[in-house]
Amino acid sequence: MKILFALLSVPLLLLSACTPVQNPRIIIETDRGNIEAELFLKEAPITAANFLHHIDAGTFKEHETFFYRVVRLDNQPRSATKIEVIQGGLYDDEIVDTITPIEHETTQTTGIKHTDGVLSMARNQPGTASTEFFICIGDQPGLDYGGSRNSDGQGFAAFGRVVKGMEVVRQIQQLPDSSQYLLQPVHVRSIKRLY
């Protein structure tokens, strides 16, 4: 009987050793519906780990969090490179400025391109991202390394993608805005890990 158990255990151990590790999944619960995303911890270890750190540390719970900016083709008349995204985070610059920024991981380094549903970090200069993030609507190559959206050519740090809830993202993008800022920001009730 012990030999039979040992023989049955070997294939199970081999199977578990060959099973790929799943990417962490998170859920962003908003007043407009939920957005579920997977984070690419292996490909973007600095950026994805930073986002998970802020979830685990309660940063998004401690401070009010919103989707507050929407960029559509019709509301960026002075931009040579048009993009389509929604942006969220803590919004309040006085709070954001107190949070330690992270090293910039380019799309050239990670291989994660700004395609439909990709999560990426908002920033000013490279190395200034901390809590503010955005979600791409459609493919946005201008946001990749070497893209023309930023004059520094470094692009933005992509670190995950939406797996459920793109209809919520698109709905938020269509809300009324003034100069890209929502007239009524969408409250993010929570951001938490699913696994």
N, CA, C and O of each residue as an XYZ file, in Angstrom:
780
protein
N       0.815     -1.192      0.000
C       0.000      0.000      0.000
C       0.867      1.267      0.000
O       0.565      2.235     -0.699
N       1.964      1.248      0.805
C       2.857      2.402      0.840
C       3.506      2.633     -0.512
O       3.689      3.775     -0.935
N       3.853      1.546     -1.189
C       4.471      1.666     -2.513
C       3.481      2.276     -3.497
O       3.861      3.134     -4.294
N       2.211      1.850     -3.458
C       1.177      2.384     -4.345
C       0.980      3.873     -4.097
O       0.872      4.649     -5.047
N       0.932      4.282     -2.829
C       0.780      5.688     -2.482
C       1.960      6.510     -3.012
O       1.782      7.600     -3.557
N       3.168      5.961     -2.838
C       4.368      6.652     -3.316
C       4.343      6.800     -4.830
O       4.714      7.845     -5.363
N       3.904      5.749     -5.521
C       3.837      5.799     -6.987
C       2.797      6.810     -7.462
O       3.002      7.484     -8.472
N       1.684      6.918     -6.741
C       0.650      7.893     -7.108
C       1.087      9.320     -6.784
O       0.675     10.257     -7.467
N       1.904      9.497     -5.766
C       2.339     10.829     -5.335
C       3.311     11.465     -6.317
O       3.297     12.683     -6.496
N       4.149     10.665     -6.951
C       5.161     11.197     -7.866
C       4.532     11.986     -9.014
O       4.958     13.114     -9.263
N       3.523     11.437     -9.738
C       2.932     12.229    -10.819
C       2.283     13.520    -10.325
O       2.329     14.541    -11.011
N       1.679     13.475     -9.136
C       1.068     14.691     -8.595
C       2.115     15.744     -8.288
O       1.890     16.927     -8.546
N       3.250     15.343     -7.743
C       4.324     16.286     -7.472
C       4.882     16.877     -8.765
O       5.155     18.075     -8.841
N       5.047     16.033     -9.775
C       5.539     16.516    -11.073
C       4.556     17.482    -11.699
O       4.958     18.494    -12.273
N       3.261     17.178    -11.595
C       2.232     18.040    -12.158
C       2.230     19.400    -11.468
O       2.146     20.433    -12.132
N       2.321     19.406    -10.131
C       2.316     20.677     -9.406
C       3.581     21.483     -9.702
O       3.531     22.713     -9.717
N       4.697     20.823     -9.934
C       5.941     21.527    -10.251
C       5.878     22.161    -11.635
O       6.548     23.163    -11.887
N       5.078     21.587    -12.535
C       4.976     22.091    -13.903
C       3.856     23.112    -14.072
O       3.777     23.775    -15.107
N       2.985     23.246    -13.063
C       1.875     24.180    -13.165
C       2.418     25.606    -13.095
O       3.126     25.952    -12.149
N       2.089     26.439    -14.096
C       2.610     27.802    -14.072
C       2.010     28.603    -12.916
O       0.850     28.418    -12.550
N       2.819     29.490    -12.356
C       2.359     30.359    -11.279
C       1.432     31.412    -11.886
O       1.756     32.035    -12.897
N       0.279     31.596    -11.254
C      -0.675     32.573    -11.767
C      -0.251     33.980    -11.387
O       0.323     34.215    -10.323
N      -0.550     34.914    -12.290
C      -0.317     36.317    -11.973
C      -1.279     36.744    -10.875
O      -2.416     36.274    -10.838
N      -0.841     37.634     -9.974
C      -1.767     38.157     -8.970
C      -2.940     38.859     -9.671
O      -2.767     39.517    -10.697
N      -4.121     38.703     -9.094
C      -5.304     39.395     -9.623
C      -5.840     40.341     -8.572
O      -5.814     40.058     -7.374
N      -6.331     41.484     -9.058
C      -6.904     42.489     -8.166
C      -8.292     42.856     -8.672
O      -8.640     42.597     -9.824
N      -9.074     43.464     -7.791
C     -10.371     43.998     -8.207
C     -10.460     45.443     -7.745
O     -10.183     45.768     -6.591
N     -10.854     46.297     -8.675
C     -11.060     47.718     -8.404
C     -12.569     47.915     -8.358
O     -13.245     47.828     -9.383
N     -13.094     48.179     -7.172
C     -14.536     48.342     -6.997
C     -14.874     49.822     -7.065
O     -14.393     50.610     -6.250
N     -15.705     50.206     -8.041
C     -16.063     51.610     -8.227
C     -17.575     51.786     -8.143
O     -18.327     50.811     -8.137
N     -18.004     53.033     -8.079
C     -19.430     53.351     -8.083
C     -20.086     53.024     -9.419
O     -21.313     52.996     -9.513
N     -19.291     52.778    -10.445
C     -19.807     52.460    -11.781
C     -19.717     50.976    -12.108
O     -20.175     50.549    -13.168
N     -19.137     50.188    -11.219
C     -18.961     48.762    -11.463
C     -17.539     48.342    -11.140
O     -16.704     49.170    -10.778
N     -17.273     47.064    -11.272
C     -15.976     46.506    -10.895
C     -15.083     46.261    -12.104
O     -15.552     45.949    -13.199
N     -13.790     46.412    -11.872
C     -12.766     46.161    -12.885
C     -11.788     45.162    -12.282
O     -11.186     45.420    -11.240
N     -11.636     44.029    -12.939
C     -10.698     43.005    -12.461
C      -9.474     43.007    -13.374
O      -9.598     43.098    -14.595
N      -8.299     42.907    -12.769
C      -7.059     42.958    -13.554
C      -6.046     41.959    -13.025
O      -6.058     41.598    -11.849
N      -5.167     41.521    -13.919
C      -4.022     40.719    -13.504
C      -2.794     41.602    -13.581
O      -2.686     42.457    -14.460
N      -1.865     41.391    -12.651
C      -0.632     42.170    -12.602
C       0.535     41.288    -13.023
O       0.646     40.137    -12.600
N       1.400     41.843    -13.860
C       2.528     41.096    -14.412
C       3.757     41.252    -13.515
O       4.681     42.006    -13.821
N       3.741     40.530    -12.418
C       4.795     40.640    -11.414
C       6.149     40.168    -11.940
O       7.182     40.732    -11.579
N       6.154     39.152    -12.779
C       7.418     38.641    -13.323
C       8.019     39.622    -14.330
O       9.220     39.891    -14.294
N       7.192     40.155    -15.223
C       7.687     41.035    -16.285
C       7.991     42.448    -15.784
O       8.947     43.079    -16.236
N       7.177     42.939    -14.852
C       7.350     44.302    -14.327
C       7.450     44.247    -12.802
O       6.559     44.732    -12.106
N       8.533     43.658    -12.278
C       8.610     43.401    -10.840
C       8.564     44.654     -9.960
O       7.979     44.625     -8.877
N       9.162     45.730    -10.404
C       9.186     46.954     -9.586
C       7.796     47.587     -9.555
O       7.273     47.902     -8.487
N       7.213     47.766    -10.720
C       5.946     48.485    -10.829
C       4.784     47.686    -10.265
O       3.973     48.219     -9.507
N       4.696     46.409    -10.630
C       3.599     45.574    -10.126
C       3.700     45.393     -8.612
O       2.688     45.434     -7.912
N       4.924     45.193     -8.105
C       5.112     45.031     -6.654
C       4.751     46.313     -5.916
O       4.193     46.261     -4.819
N       5.062     47.458     -6.505
C       4.703     48.735     -5.897
C       3.191     48.872     -5.775
O       2.687     49.296     -4.735
N       2.467     48.515     -6.831
C       1.008     48.616     -6.807
C       0.429     47.673     -5.747
O      -0.465     48.052     -4.990
N       0.948     46.440     -5.703
C       0.497     45.493     -4.683
C       0.836     45.984     -3.274
O       0.054     45.796     -2.342
N       1.991     46.605     -3.124
C       2.379     47.157     -1.821
C       1.347     48.177     -1.348
O       0.945     48.159     -0.184
N       0.918     49.063     -2.240
C      -0.051     50.091     -1.847
C      -1.427     49.490     -1.549
O      -2.164     50.002     -0.707
N      -1.768     48.401     -2.244
C      -3.010     47.698     -1.915
C      -2.893     47.095     -0.519
O      -3.765     47.300      0.325
N      -1.821     46.355     -0.279
C      -1.634     45.661      1.002
C      -1.452     46.630      2.168
O      -1.899     46.355      3.281
N      -0.800     47.759      1.916
C      -0.552     48.744      2.974
C      -1.778     49.607      3.265
O      -1.794     50.360      4.240
N      -2.801     49.498      2.420
C      -4.021     50.273      2.634
C      -3.953     51.701      2.138
O      -4.774     52.530      2.530
N      -2.990     52.004      1.284
C      -2.844     53.372      0.768
C      -4.121     53.847      0.087
O      -4.571     54.971      0.314
N      -4.705     52.989     -0.750
C      -5.901     53.379     -1.490
C      -7.138     53.399     -0.591
O      -8.144     54.025     -0.925
N      -7.060     52.713      0.550
C      -8.166     52.705      1.516
C      -8.057     53.907      2.455
O      -9.056     54.528      2.817
N      -6.822     54.216      2.836
C      -6.582     55.308      3.786
C      -6.936     56.664      3.184
O      -7.443     57.544      3.880
N      -6.670     56.829      1.899
C      -6.938     58.095      1.213
C      -8.034     57.871      0.173
O      -8.121     56.805     -0.438
N      -8.859     58.886     -0.015
C      -9.908     58.752     -1.026
C      -9.270     58.527     -2.392
O      -8.302     59.191     -2.761
N      -9.826     57.591     -3.120
C      -9.285     57.205     -4.421
C     -10.385     57.350     -5.467
O     -11.541     57.009     -5.220
N     -10.013     57.856     -6.627
C     -10.980     58.123     -7.681
C     -10.407     57.790     -9.056
O      -9.190     57.738     -9.232
N     -11.291     57.565    -10.028
C     -10.958     57.778    -11.426
C     -11.383     59.217    -11.683
O     -12.554     59.564    -11.533
N     -10.428     60.046    -12.069
C     -10.701     61.481    -12.144
C     -10.381     62.116    -13.494
O     -10.777     63.253    -13.750
N      -9.672     61.399    -14.357
C      -9.267     61.988    -15.640
C      -9.617     61.026    -16.755
O      -9.378     59.822    -16.655
N     -10.192     61.577    -17.830
C     -10.530     60.768    -19.004
C      -9.947     61.448    -20.235
O     -10.106     62.654    -20.425
N      -9.278     60.672    -21.060
C      -8.686     61.219    -22.277
C      -9.315     60.499    -23.465
O      -9.199     59.282    -23.614
N      -9.983     61.286    -24.303
C     -10.641     60.777    -25.507
C     -10.086     61.529    -26.715
O      -9.368     62.519    -26.569
N     -10.420     61.056    -27.880
C      -9.942     61.723    -29.094
C     -10.462     63.147    -29.196
O      -9.822     63.997    -29.815
N     -11.632     63.421    -28.586
C     -12.252     64.740    -28.735
C     -11.868     65.754    -27.657
O     -12.330     66.894    -27.712
N     -11.038     65.377    -26.676
C     -10.740     66.350    -25.614
C      -9.247     66.600    -25.421
O      -8.807     66.958    -24.328
N      -8.477     66.410    -26.479
C      -7.032     66.696    -26.421
C      -6.609     67.418    -27.693
O      -5.764     66.928    -28.442
N      -7.199     68.583    -27.932
C      -6.964     69.281    -29.209
C      -5.513     69.696    -29.446
O      -5.095     69.813    -30.598
N      -4.743     69.917    -28.396
C      -3.360     70.390    -28.578
C      -2.331     69.276    -28.574
O      -1.135     69.545    -28.684
N      -2.775     68.017    -28.449
C      -1.833     66.899    -28.408
C      -1.591     66.342    -29.805
O      -2.528     65.948    -30.500
N      -0.336     66.316    -30.202
C       0.010     65.761    -31.511
C      -0.209     64.256    -31.542
O      -0.616     63.701    -32.563
N       0.065     63.596    -30.415
C      -0.145     62.149    -30.307
C      -1.373     61.917    -29.445
O      -1.339     62.110    -28.229
N      -2.455     61.502    -30.083
C      -3.723     61.269    -29.379
C      -3.681     59.924    -28.657
O      -3.146     58.944    -29.176
N      -4.249     59.892    -27.458
C      -4.351     58.653    -26.697
C      -5.767     58.534    -26.147
O      -6.536     59.495    -26.165
N      -6.100     57.343    -25.660
C      -7.380     57.133    -24.993
C      -7.137     56.317    -23.730
O      -6.751     55.150    -23.795
N      -7.372     56.956    -22.565
C      -7.154     56.314    -21.270
C      -8.130     56.892    -20.250
O      -8.741     57.938    -20.471
N      -8.261     56.178    -19.119
C      -8.835     56.779    -17.914
C      -7.752     56.710    -16.849
O      -6.988     55.747    -16.781
N      -7.697     57.747    -16.016
C      -6.648     57.816    -14.997
C      -7.272     57.858    -13.614
O      -8.289     58.512    -13.385
N      -6.628     57.135    -12.692
C      -7.120     57.103    -11.322
C      -5.996     57.137    -10.320
O      -4.816     57.138    -10.673
N      -6.388     57.166     -9.055
C      -5.421     57.182     -7.968
C      -5.892     58.092     -6.856
O      -7.091     58.286     -6.659
N      -4.938     58.649     -6.129
C      -5.254     59.471     -4.960
C      -5.659     60.890     -5.333
O      -6.337     61.564     -4.556
N      -5.258     61.345     -6.493
C      -5.634     62.631     -7.086
C      -5.027     63.844     -6.376
O      -4.545     64.761     -7.041
N      -5.039     63.868     -5.069
C      -4.567     65.025     -4.309
C      -3.039     65.084     -4.352
O      -2.365     64.239     -3.763
N      -2.499     66.083     -5.049
C      -1.046     66.204     -5.211
C      -0.308     66.300     -3.875
O       0.812     65.802     -3.754
N      -0.914     66.927     -2.880
C      -0.254     67.064     -1.578
C      -0.031     65.694     -0.936
O       0.970     65.482     -0.252
N      -0.957     64.771     -1.156
C      -0.791     63.412     -0.634
C       0.180     62.631     -1.511
O       1.092     61.977     -1.005
N      -0.016     62.701     -2.828
C       0.837     61.955     -3.764
C       2.306     62.333     -3.567
O       3.184     61.472     -3.622
N       2.568     63.607     -3.341
C       3.954     64.076     -3.177
C       4.641     63.530     -1.933
O       5.867     63.599     -1.836
N       3.885     62.986     -0.973
C       4.485     62.414      0.246
C       4.876     60.950      0.068
O       5.512     60.369      0.947
N       4.503     60.349     -1.063
C       4.732     58.920     -1.286
C       5.998     58.719     -2.109
O       6.212     59.396     -3.115
N       6.818     57.796     -1.678
C       8.088     57.537     -2.358
C       7.847     57.016     -3.772
O       7.137     56.026     -3.952
N       8.432     57.673     -4.779
C       8.287     57.190     -6.154
C       9.172     55.972     -6.422
O      10.037     55.618     -5.621
N       8.929     55.351     -7.560
C       9.670     54.138     -7.906
C      10.485     54.331     -9.176
O      10.246     55.249     -9.960
N      11.443     53.449     -9.354
C      12.261     53.431    -10.573
C      11.364     53.173    -11.780
O      10.408     52.402    -11.698
N      11.672     53.810    -12.876
C      10.876     53.682    -14.099
C      11.247     52.398    -14.855
O      12.406     52.196    -15.219
N      10.252     51.537    -15.085
C      10.436     50.318    -15.895
C       9.820     50.567    -17.270
O       8.600     50.670    -17.393
N      10.633     50.661    -18.274
C      10.115     50.959    -19.609
C       9.508     49.703    -20.252
O       9.752     48.578    -19.816
N       8.721     49.930    -21.290
C       8.152     48.805    -22.036
C       9.246     48.052    -22.790
O       9.078     46.879    -23.123
N      10.363     48.723    -23.058
C      11.497     48.043    -23.685
C      12.071     46.990    -22.736
O      12.507     45.923    -23.168
N      12.066     47.303    -21.440
C      12.560     46.383    -20.421
C      11.570     45.252    -20.138
O      11.960     44.088    -20.049
N      10.291     45.599    -19.999
C       9.287     44.618    -19.574
C       8.670     43.829    -20.717
O       8.232     42.693    -20.533
N       8.637     44.440    -21.901
C       7.972     43.801    -23.037
C       6.459     43.940    -23.011
O       5.776     43.379    -23.868
N       5.920     44.680    -22.042
C       4.466     44.878    -21.948
C       4.104     46.150    -22.710
O       4.477     47.251    -22.305
N       3.394     45.996    -23.786
C       3.006     47.142    -24.610
C       1.676     47.723    -24.125
O       0.895     47.044    -23.459
N       1.436     48.967    -24.465
C       0.201     49.652    -24.083
C      -0.909     49.299    -25.074
O      -1.232     50.062    -25.985
N      -1.473     48.119    -24.859
C      -2.583     47.651    -25.692
C      -3.888     47.812    -24.912
O      -3.881     48.229    -23.754
N      -4.996     47.481    -25.550
C      -6.312     47.649    -24.946
C      -6.382     46.963    -23.580
O      -6.084     45.775    -23.460
N      -6.777     47.720    -22.551
C      -6.945     47.169    -21.216
C      -5.712     47.159    -20.345
O      -5.788     46.746    -19.188
N      -4.579     47.600    -20.859
C      -3.339     47.564    -20.072
C      -3.350     48.650    -18.993
O      -3.758     49.786    -19.233
N      -2.891     48.266    -17.796
C      -2.695     49.208    -16.687
C      -1.267     49.714    -16.743
O      -0.334     48.959    -17.018
N      -1.108     51.007    -16.477
C       0.214     51.614    -16.517
C       0.259     52.751    -15.506
O      -0.776     53.222    -15.035
N       1.466     53.182    -15.180
C       1.642     54.231    -14.176
C       1.709     55.614    -14.814
O       2.431     55.833    -15.786
N       0.940     56.542    -14.245
C       1.044     57.945    -14.640
C       2.306     58.523    -13.998
O       2.717     58.104    -12.916
N       2.903     59.481    -14.676
C       4.140     60.082    -14.150
C       4.364     61.441    -14.765
O       3.713     61.809    -15.743
N       5.292     62.188    -14.184
C       5.808     63.397    -14.814
C       7.135     63.001    -15.458
O       7.152     62.549    -16.603
N       8.238     63.164    -14.742
C       9.539     62.720    -15.247
C       9.706     61.223    -14.971
O       9.047     60.689    -14.079
N      10.582     60.534    -15.726
C      10.849     59.132    -15.403
C      11.324     58.992    -13.955
O      12.181     59.750    -13.500
N      10.765     58.026    -13.243
C      11.139     57.815    -11.857
C      10.309     58.615    -10.873
O      10.700     58.757     -9.715
N       9.153     59.151    -11.313
C       8.295     59.922    -10.403
C       6.961     59.229    -10.134
O       6.133     59.779     -9.407
N       6.725     58.048    -10.691
C       5.448     57.351    -10.490
C       5.356     56.792     -9.076
O       6.355     56.360     -8.501
N       4.144     56.804     -8.521
C       3.951     56.209     -7.193
C       2.578     55.547     -7.073
O       2.499     54.327     -6.927
N       1.502     56.324     -7.132
C       0.160     55.767     -6.909
C      -0.809     56.019     -8.055
O      -1.837     55.348     -8.148
N      -0.503     56.968     -8.923
C      -1.462     57.324     -9.976
C      -1.275     56.389    -11.166
O      -0.151     56.148    -11.605
N      -2.376     55.870    -11.680
C      -2.309     54.864    -12.741
C      -3.374     55.145    -13.793
O      -4.285     55.945    -13.581
N      -3.238     54.474    -14.925
C      -4.253     54.628    -15.971
C      -4.497     53.301    -16.663
O      -3.701     52.367    -16.571
N      -5.629     53.247    -17.363
C      -6.022     52.066    -18.131
C      -6.210     52.478    -19.580
O      -6.926     53.437    -19.868
N      -5.572     51.761    -20.488
C      -5.661     52.054    -21.919
C      -6.993     51.580    -22.505
O      -7.506     50.517    -22.155
N      -7.525     52.392    -23.395
C      -8.704     52.020    -24.166
C      -8.250     51.966    -25.623
O      -7.981     52.998    -26.239
N      -8.169     50.757    -26.162
C      -7.566     50.574    -27.477
C      -6.048     50.531    -27.351
O      -5.500     50.787    -26.278
N      -5.378     50.210    -28.438
C      -3.912     50.146    -28.449
C      -3.331     51.556    -28.481
O      -3.775     52.401    -29.259
N      -2.337     51.803    -27.633
C      -1.747     53.135    -27.483
C      -0.228     53.075    -27.615
O       0.480     53.252    -26.624
N       0.289     52.827    -28.824
C       1.743     52.704    -28.994
C       2.518     53.980    -28.666
O       3.715     53.912    -28.387
N       1.869     55.125    -28.693
C       2.532     56.380    -28.343
C       2.966     56.442    -26.893
O       3.756     57.306    -26.513
N       2.447     55.518    -26.071
C       2.799     55.478    -24.655
C       3.950     54.516    -24.359
O       4.459     54.479    -23.239
N       4.358     53.742    -25.360
C       5.452     52.790    -25.197
C       6.807     53.507    -25.245
O       6.897     54.679    -25.612
N       7.852     52.773    -24.864
C       9.216     53.286    -24.976
C       9.459     53.707    -26.427
O       9.163     52.955    -27.356
N       9.997     54.906    -26.612
C      10.229     55.428    -27.955
C       9.010     56.082    -28.567
O       9.094     56.641    -29.661
N       7.873     56.024    -27.881
C       6.643     56.646    -28.375
C       6.721     58.156    -28.291
O       7.573     58.711    -27.596
N       5.829     58.811    -29.002
C       5.921     60.269    -29.114
C       5.037     61.031    -28.132
O       4.981     62.258    -28.208
N       4.350     60.361    -27.220
C       3.494     61.097    -26.279
C       4.319     61.932    -25.301
O       3.905     63.028    -24.921
N       5.482     61.424    -24.892
C       6.365     62.171    -23.994
C       7.638     62.558    -24.728
O       8.195     61.761    -25.484
N       8.092     63.777    -24.506
C       9.289     64.243    -25.205
C      10.544     63.486    -24.775
O      11.525     63.452    -25.518
N      10.528     62.872    -23.572
C      11.720     62.139    -23.124
C      11.861     60.775    -23.796
O      12.916     60.149    -23.690
N      10.815     60.297    -24.488
C      10.892     59.035    -25.230
C      10.905     57.786    -24.371
O      11.040     56.683    -24.901
N      10.769     57.928    -23.048
C      10.850     56.771    -22.148
C       9.519     56.037    -21.984
O       9.478     54.931    -21.445
N       8.450     56.643    -22.441
C       7.145     56.009    -22.327
C       6.709     55.869    -20.878
O       7.249     56.517    -19.981
N       5.726     55.014    -20.670
C       5.159     54.802    -19.344
C       5.383     53.351    -18.926
O       5.696     52.498    -19.757
N       5.220     53.079    -17.634
C       5.513     51.750    -17.081
C       4.248     50.911    -16.994
O       3.478     51.032    -16.040
N       4.036     50.065    -17.986
C       2.888     49.155    -18.011
C       3.158     47.987    -17.066
O       4.288     47.508    -16.972
N       2.108     47.525    -16.360
C       2.346     46.483    -15.364
C       1.203     45.487    -15.192
O       1.296     44.601    -14.343
N       0.145     45.601    -15.958
C      -0.974     44.677    -15.817
C      -1.986     44.874    -16.929
O      -1.781     45.676    -17.841
N      -3.097     44.122    -16.841
C      -4.162     44.320    -17.836
C      -5.502     43.907    -17.257
O      -5.589     43.030    -16.399
N      -6.535     44.557    -17.746
C      -7.903     44.255    -17.333
C      -8.310     42.910    -17.918
O      -8.093     42.651    -19.102
N      -8.901     42.053    -17.087
C      -9.416     40.768    -17.561
C     -10.944     40.724    -17.526
O     -11.557     39.906    -18.212
N     -11.556     41.598    -16.732
C     -13.015     41.737    -16.690
C     -13.336     43.185    -16.363
O     -12.677     43.806    -15.529
N     -14.361     43.721    -17.032
C     -14.825     45.060    -16.680
C     -14.415     46.167    -17.621
O     -14.496     47.339    -17.254
N     -13.970     45.832    -18.838
C     -13.627     46.902    -19.781
C     -14.846     47.746    -20.134
O     -14.702     48.906    -20.521
N     -16.056     47.174    -20.003
C     -17.260     47.975    -20.257
C     -17.380     49.098    -19.218
O     -17.892     50.175    -19.524
N     -16.910     48.847    -17.993
C     -16.905     49.878    -16.950
C     -15.883     50.959    -17.304
O     -16.161     52.150    -17.167
N     -14.708     50.543    -17.757
C     -13.660     51.491    -18.170
C     -14.179     52.398    -19.284
O     -13.994     53.614    -19.233
N     -14.824     51.813    -20.281
C     -15.343     52.608    -21.411
C     -16.470     53.543    -20.973
O     -16.589     54.661    -21.473
N     -17.288     53.079    -20.044
C     -18.364     53.922    -19.517
C     -17.784     55.130    -18.788
O     -18.253     56.253    -18.972
N     -16.771     54.901    -17.963
C     -16.135     56.010    -17.245
C     -15.527     57.002    -18.231
O     -15.618     58.213    -18.027
N     -14.910     56.501    -19.292
C     -14.258     57.390    -20.270
C     -15.253     58.350    -20.926
O     -14.871     59.445    -21.337
N     -16.510     57.954    -21.025
C     -17.516     58.775    -21.714
C     -18.229     59.768    -20.799
O     -19.090     60.517    -21.262
N     -17.892     59.789    -19.523
C     -18.550     60.715    -18.594
C     -18.141     62.159    -18.896
O     -17.062     62.402    -19.436
N     -19.014     63.124    -18.541
C     -18.716     64.540    -18.825
C     -17.452     65.026    -18.113
O     -17.215     64.718    -16.945
N     -16.656     65.790    -18.850
C     -15.392     66.295    -18.306
C     -15.206     67.756    -18.654
O     -15.918     68.304    -19.495
N     -14.251     68.376    -18.004
C     -13.805     69.708    -18.355
C     -12.288     69.646    -18.454
O     -11.607     69.415    -17.455
N     -11.762     69.851    -19.646
C     -10.316     69.769    -19.880
C      -9.745     68.448    -19.371
O      -8.688     68.428    -18.741
N     -10.443     67.348    -19.644
C     -10.072     65.974    -19.332
C     -10.364     65.556    -17.895
O     -10.281     64.367    -17.588
N     -10.699     66.473    -17.017
C     -10.997     66.117    -15.636
C     -12.495     65.954    -15.450
O     -13.278     66.839    -15.794
N     -12.888     64.796    -14.894
C     -14.302     64.497    -14.742
C     -14.999     65.544    -13.873
O     -14.464     65.978    -12.853
N     -16.194     65.938    -14.294
C     -16.981     66.868    -13.498
C     -17.377     66.218    -12.171
O     -17.454     66.883    -11.138
N     -17.624     64.912    -12.219
C     -17.889     64.142    -11.006
C     -16.977     62.913    -11.014
O     -17.319     61.899    -11.623
N     -15.835     62.988    -10.353
C     -14.926     61.839    -10.319
C     -15.640     60.577     -9.831
O     -16.549     60.641     -9.003
N     -15.212     59.436    -10.357
C     -15.808     58.155     -9.998
C     -15.087     57.618     -8.772
O     -13.880     57.379     -8.805
N     -15.829     57.430     -7.697
C     -15.237     56.965     -6.449
C     -14.800     55.508     -6.565
O     -15.569     54.653     -7.004
N     -13.569     55.236     -6.170
C     -13.062     53.862     -6.071
C     -13.265     53.435     -4.621
O     -12.568     53.908     -3.723
N     -14.214     52.548     -4.400
C     -14.548     52.129     -3.034
C     -13.437     51.286     -2.426
O     -13.162     51.375     -1.230
N     -12.796     50.463     -3.263
C     -11.683     49.649     -2.757
C     -10.878     49.086     -3.923
O     -11.383     48.910     -5.031
N      -9.622     48.813     -3.636
C      -8.768     48.033     -4.534
C      -8.191     46.917     -3.670
O      -7.507     47.188     -2.683
N      -8.458     45.687     -4.027
C      -7.974     44.591     -3.198
C      -7.531     43.412     -4.037
O      -7.909     43.280     -5.201
N      -6.725     42.556     -3.429
C      -6.259     41.341     -4.092
C      -7.390     40.310     -4.145
O      -8.159     40.162     -3.195
N      -7.470     39.611     -5.260
C      -8.299     38.415     -5.326
C      -7.439     37.205     -4.989
O      -7.874     36.302     -4.275
N      -6.204     37.196     -5.513
C      -5.184     36.196     -5.157
C      -3.851     36.639     -5.684
O      -2.852     35.945     -5.497
